[in-house]
Amino acid sequence: MEKLRNIGIFAHVDAGKTTLSEQMLLKAGTIRTLGSVDRGTAHTDSLEVERRRGISVKASCVRLNWKGFRLNLIDTPGHTDFSAEIEQSMWALDGAVLVICGVEGVQPQTELLFETFQRNGMPAVLFLNKMDRPGADAQQVLRQIRRRMSPHAALLTDPEDMLETLADLDEEIMQRYMDGEEIPENEIRARFTAFALEGKAFPVLTGSALQGEGIEDVLDAIVSFLPPPQEQEARLSGVVFASTQDKILGRGLWVRLYGGSLSARQSVDLPGRLDPVTGERAMVAQKISQIRDVDGKDTGLLQAGEIGILYGLGHVRVGHTLGGEEALPRRIRPGAFRTPLLMVKAEPEDPGQMEALRKAADELSEEDPLLQAEYSRSLGELRFHVMGTIQQEILEDTLRSRYQLNVRFSKPAVMYRETIEHATIGFAAYTMPKPCWAVMKFEISPAKRGSGVSYHSEVPSRLIADGYQHQIEQALPLALKQGRLGWPVTDLDIVLVDGNHHQFHTHPLDFIVATPWAIQDGLKRGGSVLLEPILEIRFLLPPECVGRVMSDVAGMRGSVTDTQADAERVTLTALVPLAESMDYATTLAALTGGRGGMSVRLHGYEPCPKELGKECPRRGVDPLDTSRYILAARSALEGGIFDLD
């Protein structure tokens, strides 16, 4: 494993990430001619939609060899609309190359990527690209990196810079430095390398991917400053981080194996149907039909530390863990990097193709869990959660080219959330019509904004048996999927404080039925607070446009939080509701004559006046309409945890 590196290339959109990947493949001798994103000839853009549109949509994995090292390189999309692909790629990696534009400097997506690396202990090499462009300034960008990302970044070409960084990390080096001792350059590099491999120091390189400058330095830095796969125990442990389609073999799963090994014809335990009592999925053994390596060769074997493609395992969702999850070095929760803030309704131009569209939506949701395709029978609607209009356009293109479905989409709508206004109780007594018995009482309190939902029980098992309490916990996500305003409910502390089961009358599924009932009762008593997504927008502006943009921010119910100016432009940071700013990029381009730009990230959710927001139509039967709800729930439970649509 010492000669293997699994690394990803990440960047803010248009920083030159795919061009760098192409140059690395060329320098390593993997390809003979340089591809181009703009011309649709990039070797890491294999989908027809990527080549036609000149945009990276899917993460792709390629292999190259450099000075005796084998590098598995994952090139990720740069556009934030495809953040799910970026996030999933991180499950497979041991280190990263972060590309930063030498002209634009540290942008919001750059910061967000770096924060994710830090949070998950991933070492990174930083490459300042486009240094051949007018306005490129390595020292200015380095100052931004140290201010916004990490103070422990140093230029590899400057031993003094590395020494000063080391002095801040190593007390012994600090003392020797303060004593005026001359520390050998080879010792400086060796100690800096050790900190880099731990993700505590960050080597910075400069160059131009377009001109092929600095490419060999990046390859050398990968093998020197990014770690090999760690030695793992023999127990099977791996993660599905992407999927692919083969015309003959069908669906393939991209897997990074961290422990154990897999071979063709080997059986693997996979999730089957939902257990109607516990709400959990039973495991079913399925055989691997074929294993291919990154180059697409049939190897029949995948070993710890390697990346490969497994066939024959059916419709396993991206993100599924094979074997023991505890052996994975990191497990980034889907949506932790960036979560969809918009939803669109989709309908086929031919109404008779709705069932085909639903099946396609389910398959696409297996590949991208954040799409969360939802079909409501009661409303007759299919919805997708999307990051933005670019992803919606690609989704429309994919449905047409891959599934031969012409689909109309609604205008993207903001997805709000909701919480409660004040502490309250939620109660349900499901005791009729017999046989049934499930009584429960929750204390529900507002929680800190952005904290999510916490739950625990104070009820002893003599009142509610442990098995029934497990069902309550299993049913809570369903109960909170839509509140009294129709949106997902968040920022709550929920405590089960009372209740009971009946020795004879309680049916195994009664507490699953009663939980949404009790929760909705509490949400009604507690009063609803509508929460809207707030964006942090960073504007890069010509000085003469600053006043107009500040005025526009105020008009969008926003506030300016920071301004920074240099000789040629002003960086203005503001917090603005998403609902008010969805189309502002077009306005800004016209206002600045194309000389201004903006980039966004989610800041959080804040209360929104109900008259300025929107309620979401309820899907299915309201649990507080108890008679209809009980009938619908009893019928739906025959197939497992119910979906009242």
Secondary structure, 3 states (H helix, E strand, C coil): CCCEEEEEEEECCCCCHHHHHHHHHHHCCCCCCCCCCCCCCCCCCCCHHHHHHCCCCCCEEEEEEECCEEEEEEECCCCHHHHHHHHHHHCCCCEEEEEEECCCECCHHHHHHHHHHHHCCCCEEEEEECCCCCCCCHHHHHHHHHHHCCCCEEECCCHHHHHHHHHHHCHHHHHHHHCCCCCCHHHHHHHHHHHHHCCCCEEEEECECCCCECHHHHHHHHHHHCCCCCCCCCCCEEEEEEEEEECCCEEEEEEEEEECEEECCCEEEEEEEECCCCCCEEEEEEECCEEEECCCCECCEEECCCEEEEECCCCCCCCCEEECHHHCCCCCCCCCCCCCCEEEEEEECCHHHHHHHHHHHHHHHHHCHHHCCEEECCCCEEEEEECCHHHHHHHHHHHHHHHCCCEEECCCEECCEEEECCCEEEEEEECCCCCCCEEEEEEEEECCCCCCEEEEECCCCCCCCHHHHHHHHHHHHHHCCCCCCCCCECCEEEEEEEEEECCCCCCCCHHHHHHHHHHHHHHHHHCEEEEEEEEEEEEEECHHHHHHHHHHHHHCCCEEEEEEECCCCEEEEEEEEHHHHCCHHHHHHHHHCCCCEEEEEEEEEEECCCCCCCCCCCCCCCCCCHHHHHHHHHHHHHHCCCCCC
